[in-house]
Amino acid sequence: MRVVLAEDLFLLRDGLVRLLQAHGFEIAAAVETGPELAAALAELDPDVAVVDVRLPPTHTDEGLQCALDARRKRPGLPVLVLSQHVEQLYARELLADGSGGVGYLLKDRVFDAEQFVDAVRRVAAGGTAMDPQVIQQLLARRSGDDRPLARLTPREREVLELMAQGRTNAAIVGKLVVTERAIAKHTANIFAKLGLEVSDDDNRRVLAVLAYLDHGR
């Protein structure tokens, strides 16, 4: 599995390279600036991109914008974004096109090697890997009774948060200690209450979060 990695801090970049290589990933490129990232994504056609939001020369959202541009040119390009803080606008923008694997992790998660490597693999396979803190902040923006989230029960909201993190039904069963049948029922209720029509698209789990966010803009 070929990875393009973008991180401007040398020690962190070098550590991520070593970690990923130790778990069988091929590092196609490890870069530190936005222009280098744009060139690597265009030329190397990686299986997944692991990208810091803030890169030189602007140190604003250079990394994210390079990744979004690459996804426009190659729809579905798997992208895992790393950020120092929860930035809701960036998280929503990354999720907005609803295609391909996406992830948003706080950099603190990088120090949990197993969790980080699992996130890279999940995103590369077309899934999602959302940091629990990101999801909690995205879902806690407002609490008006007229919004779709207000129609969810506390258990359904809990299931939604776990789904948005990228958890499978089996993982949610283990986390909440309930039956698979119960989770399937909660999931169906969530989709119905958020107005998501029946579909074979696995991204409905992410779209369930987006449906709520769209109503809160």
Secondary structure, 3 states (H helix, E strand, C coil): CEEEEECCCHHHHHHHHHHHHHCCCEEEEEECCHHHHHHHHHHHCCCEEEEECCCCCCCCCHHHHHHHHHHHHCCCCCEEEEECCCCHHHHHHHHCCCCCCEEEEEHHHHHCHHHHHHHHHHHHCCCEEECHHHHHHHHCCCCCCCCHHHHCCHHHHHHHHHHHCCCCHHHHHHHHCCCHHHHHHHHHHHHHHCCCCCCCCCCHHHHHHHHHHHHCC
